[in-house]
Amino acid sequence: MATFSEIIQSEKPVLVDFFATWCGPCKMMGPILQELKNNVGDEVTVIKIDVDKNQQVSATYQVQSVPTLMLFKNGKMLWRQSGVVPASQLEKIVKSNA
């Protein structure tokens, strides 16, 4: 299995959803991310990171609140936002960084 740092080195944009199982707004992101994937297909890789199980990665990127979404490409963070983000906004961000 690839490590987080290997995954974000991709030339294809990688959208990372930092979440927690106990977080209400995080649960709302599931269907939104599915809608995004349906709309953009293979243009983006979407991964979910459980902050409770991956505390080191969460600390590295100073994730203070969940959900926190980040977009990476070639190992660089291009965009970051905390809170629920609509699929339409995510699609624009992905397409502008594809």
N, C-alpha and C positions, 0 to 999 in steps of 0.2 A: 504494500500500500504506500502511495506517495505521501511525503510529508507536506505540511502546510506550505513551507517555503518552496518546495518543488512545484506544488500546484500553482502558486501565484506567479511563477516564472513564465507561465504560458504566454504565447504571443496573442492568444485569444483572450479577451477580457474575462476575468473571473470575479463574479459577484459573491461576496462572503456575507452571510447572515449570522452575526453573533447573537445567540439567543439563550434563554434559560427555560427549562420545562415548566417552571412555576410562574412564568411571566405571561399575563393575559394578552398584552399587545403583540407578543411574539407569536402567539397562536394565530393572530390575524394575518401574519406575514406568509404563512404556509400557502393559502390559496392565491395570494398576490404573486408569490414567486412562481407558482404553477402557471398562472395566467401569463406572466412574463415569458416563461419558457415556451409556452404555446405560441406566443407572438413572435419571438425572435429565434426560436429553435437552437441551432448549433452556433449562433453568433456569440453566445456567452456560456460559460460554465458557472453553474450555481452550486455553492456548497454551504452547508449549515455547520456552525461551530457552537457546541454547547459550552458556555463559559464556565460551568461548574466542573466539567470533565476536562477542559483544556485551559486551565488557569494560566499556564505559562504563555501561550499565544495571546490570551486576553490581556495579560499584563504587558507583554511586548508592545501591543498596539493601544494600550491605555484605554481599554473598553471599560467605561464607568457605568454605562446604563445599557439596558437591552430593550428592544432590539437595536443593534448598531449594524449598519450596512456599510460595506466598503467595496470599492471596485479597484481591482489590481490588473495590471498588464505588464508583462516583462519584469515582474517583481516590484513594480512601483505602484504606490497607492495613488490613484487618480481622483478619487472622490470618496467622501465619507459623510454619513449622516446618521443621527440617532433618531429613533422613533419609527412609526409606521409610514412607509413611503408607497404611494399608489403605483400600480403597475405601469400606468401611462408615463409617469415621471421616470421610473426606472428604465423603461424602454428608450426614452430620449437620451438618458445618460449613457446607456450601453451603446446605442447607435452612434452617439457623438464621439465615443472612444474606441469604436471597433476598428 
